[in-house]
């Protein structure tokens, strides 16, 4: 086996190990949290000017 093919095999093995580690980490952490839905946003008090006008007594 030549030096270059040995190096190529090592690079391929490293790439495969890195891919497996990345996929394992993603599976362990889980999917990213989805953005807040409209109902989540409406629970917070509105601070924009229109809401302040609407909330005035």
Secondary structure, DSSP 8 states (H G I E B T S, - for coil): --HHHHHHHHHHHHHHHHHHHHHHHHHHH-S------HHHHHHS---SHHHHHHH--
